[in-house]
Amino acid sequence: MMFNRFYNMEMMNTSASAPSANADSSCAHTARTSHTANTAMIAIMDAIIMASIIIFGLIMILDLRAIAMIAAITGNVGISGGGTGYVNAQGISLFNRTSKTVDLEAVAQSGSSLTFQPAEAGPQVLIVHTHATEAYAQDSQNPYAETGVARTTDTNYNIIRVGDEIARIFQEMGIAVIHDKTLHDSPSYNDAYDNARTGIEGYLEQYPTIQMVLDIHRDALVDSDGTVYKPVLQIDGVKTAQVMLLVGTDDAGATFPDWTEHLALAMEIQQEMNSLWPGLARPITLRTARFNQQLTKGSLLVEVGSHGNTLEEALAGARLFARSAAKVLLARVGA
């Protein structure tokens, strides 16, 4: 709306009537003065429009760091918002795709009630892959036989390989983890979430110490013209896929009363990621569906890179995500 107002004002100024040729000298002087003022106003408005367009373009194409920087410069850092759009506050960035109004400050203050028993008591975290056949861009180092576009049932090259890396880091840092390598989306993609839920419920019944389920995916970023994008940055000289946390809600009508606790946990992990490795975390995405997250206090969906990234970039991002998340989770053991 800001751009429409500037545009209309410019059109209104440039379409003003010229002074009459029969006007007397006093009127002519007034007209010339008015014309000079209008010219100056048009120049000012041109500058404002150009600056606005530049800022708008930057917001659309830059990563989280640029978005936060622009918001800080303009002083327009909101702490609440609803509908499709970005919400930013205190180092947290959220892409709200629901109809809900989200007060990030209030969510952070309420926090998450997630706690873990010590690792010796049993598994603490379950890693699953609802869309286990998701894979990355083909390259000479990691060729694979596709079973769909950017998909393969070969667990050495699909998202399960990324889950292996996260599980390895968790175990290395002292978190007891189970990695479910079931191909929940094969042969039926449409049944994937139902299949994953059945599997998760079985693990929770067998291991009641599990308080967090991480559903690891990769994103798919493609423009309307078919251009494929990949979220990547350099960290210590290594090309690293960015990581996005996705949180479900009850916006679609299903019961999910404590979704804000999941959001609070995601916010903690996002802050830890960007504190250790600025730019690693993409904005958290808030969605209308639950994505099986209602099953535990700590369930989150994690998107490691996209189908435009290579597997090596995804593994690099997965390692850094796992180290960040582990720091947050270890602080909740016995809390």
N, C-alpha and C positions, 0 to 999 in steps of 0.2 A: 504493500500500500504506500510506503514511503516513496518508492520510485514513481508511482502513478501521480502522486501529488506534485512532485517536482516536475514531471513531464507536463502535466496540465498547466502548471504555473508558467512554464516556458512558452507553451502554445498560446496561452492567454496574452503574454507580453508581446510575442512576435506577431500576433494578429491584430494588435491595436491599430485604430484608424489613424492615418496621417493627418496633420493639421491642414485646415482649409487654406487654399492659395489666396483667398480674399481677406484673410484675417489681418487686422492692423498690426503695427510694429510691436505693440505691447503683447498682443496675443502671439505673434510670431516668436518673440523672445521666450514667452512662457512655453510655447510648443517646443522650441529648441532645448530649453532646460529640461522639459519633460522627456524629450527624446534622448538627451544625454543620460538622464537618470535611468530610463528604460534600458539603454545600451549597457550601462554599468550593471544594472540588475541582471540582465541576460548573461553577461560575462560571469557574474557571481554564481548564477544558477547553473551555468555550464560546468563551472569548476566543482560545484557541489554534486551534480549528477555524475560527473566523471569519477570523483572520489568515491561516491556511493557504489557505482558499478564495480570499481576496483575492489572495494571491500567485500561486496557481495560475491564476486568471482573468487576471491581468496578463500572465503568461508566455504565455498562449494568444493574447492579442489585441494585445499591444504589439509594436513593431518591434524590430530588432536592438539599438538603443541601450537600450531598456528591459530587454531580456533580459540584456544585459551588466551593467546597473546592478544589477538584482536579484541576479544571481550574485555580484557584488562585495560587496553588502551582507551576504549570507548567508555569504560565504566559501566557497561551494560551486561553485568554478570547476573543472570537470574537465578533464583533458587527454587523456582517451581514452574511447572508448565504441563500442559496436556495436549493431546493430539499429536499429529506427526510433526516432530521437530526436536531440536536439541535443547537440553536443559543443562546448564553448567553452574557449579558452585564448589568453591574450596578445593579445586583440583580434581573434581569429579565431572565426567562428561557422560550424559545419558541421551540416547536417541529414543524418544518416547513414541512408540507406534500404537498406543492405546488411546482410549477416550478419557483416561484418568488424568487428574491433576496430581503431579508428583512434587512434594516438598522434600528435596534432597537433604536439607538441613534437619528436618524432623525425622526422616528415615535414619540418618546417621546417628542422631541422638537416641533413638529407640534401639537401634542396633540389632544384632542377631543373638538368639539364645543358644546357638549351636555349641555343644561341648562334646569332648571325646573321652572315653576311658583310655588308660595307657595302652600302648601297642601290645604289651604282654597279655592283655585281656582278650585280644582278638582283633580281626580286621577293623580298621577305622574308616577306610574309604573304598568305594567300589567304582571302578572305571568301566564304562560301557560305551558302545557305539551303536546308536539306533540306526544310523546309515553307515554301516561298517564298510561297504564297498566304495565309499568316496575315496578318490585318489587325486593325485596332483599332476602338474604338467609333465609330459614325457620329456626326458632328456637323455643324453648319451650315458650318464652315470646310472640312471634308474629307469631303464626301459621295462615296460610291462605289457601283458596281453589285456587289452581292454575288453570288459564285458558290458560296456555302456560308455557314454561320453564321460571321460575323466572318471571312470569307475573300473574296478577290478576286484575279483574275488581272491587275488593273490595277497595274502596278509603281510608279505614282505614289502609291499608297495602301497597298500591302501592305508586308511586312517588308523587301522589297528597298529601299524608300525609306529605311528605317532603316540598312540596310547602306551606302547611298550616303553617309549622314552620317558614319558611322564611317570609311569609306574617305577622305572628304574631310579629316577631322581628322588621320588617320594621315599622309596625304600632306603636309598643312600642317606637321606636326611632323617630317618627314624620313624617314618609313617608306615603303618601296616596297611597294605593295599591288596585288593584282589582285582585282576584285570580280566574281565569277561570278553572273550574274543569271538563270540557268536556273531554270525552274519545275519542280523535281525532283518535286513532289507533284501535278503536273497532267499528264495526266488521272488518274493512278493514285496515290492517297495511300499505299496499302500498299507500293508499290515505291519510295517516296521515298528511303529510306536506301541501298538498292542503287543507285539512279540517282545519288545524290550521291557514293557511293563511286567509281563508275566515272568521274564527272567529276573528282573530286579526284585520283585516280590519274593521269589524263591530264595534269592541270596539273603534278603532281609530276615526271612523266617529262619534260615539256617545260621546266620551270623547276626544276632541282634546288636552286636557292638558297632556295626556299620551305621554311621550317622551322616555320611555324605555320599552322594552319587554324582560323579562327573560324567556327563554324556559328551564325548569328544567328537567333534565334526570338523569339516573344513567348509568354508563359505564358497559361494559361486557369484562372482562379480562380472557381469557382462552388460554392455550397453545395448541399446535398441538396434544399433547397426552391427552388432556382433563382436564389437571390440571387447576383449577380455582384459580385465585389470587384476593386478595383484598388489595386496598391501604388504610392502616390504620396506625395511630400513637397514642401514649399516650399523652394527653394534660391534665395537672392537674389531672393525675390519671384516666382519662376517655378515653376509646378506641374511637377514632374519625376517621371517614372516611375522606380521603383527597378529595380535591375539584379541579376539572379541568375546566378551561374556554376554550371554543371553539369559534373560530372566522372564519367566512366564507370570501370568496374572490370572485373575478370575474374570477378566473383562469379557470373555466369550460366554460367560454364564456358568461355567463349571466351578465347583467348590474349591477354593484355595485361599483360606482366610489369612494365612501368614506369609503371603508372597512378599510383603515388604521386608521381612527378615532375610529372605533370600537376596533381595536387592541390597540390603545393608551389607551382607557378606560379600557380594560382588563388588560393591564400592570399596570395601577394605582391600580386596585383592587387586582391584584396578589401581588404587593409590600405591600399593606396594610395588606393583610392576613399574609404574611410571616414576616412582621414587628411585628404584634401583637402575632402571633402564628407560629414561624418558622417551616416550613415543612408542614403546612396545605395545601398549594397550590401545585398542580402538575404543570409541565410545561404547558403553554398555547399551545393549538393545533391549527394550522392554516390549513384550509382545502380549497379544490377547489370550493365547492358548497357554496350557499349563506345562506341556512337554514332559509329563511324568514327574515334575519337580515337587508335587505335593506328597510324594512318598517318603521323603526324609526332610529334616530341618536344613540340611546343607546341600540340597541338589542344585546343580547349575549346569547349563549347557555352555560348552566352550568351543568356539570356532577358531581353529588354528590355521591362519592363512586362508587362501582360496584356491580354486582349481587353476589359477594362473601361476601360483607359486610352484617352485620345485620341491621335491621331497626334502632335500637338504635344507632349504630355507625353512620349511615347516618344522623339521626336527630341531633346528636352532631356536625357533620361537617356542617350541614345546618345552625345551630344557629351561629356558628363562622363566616361562610361565610357571613351571613346576616348582622352581626354587622360590619364586615369589609367593605362590599359594601355600607352599609348605611352611614358610615363615608365619603366615597368618594362622594356619591350622594348628601348628605346634603350640602356639600361644593359648589355644583353647583346650588343650589336654588337661583334664582334671580341673577345669575352671569352674 
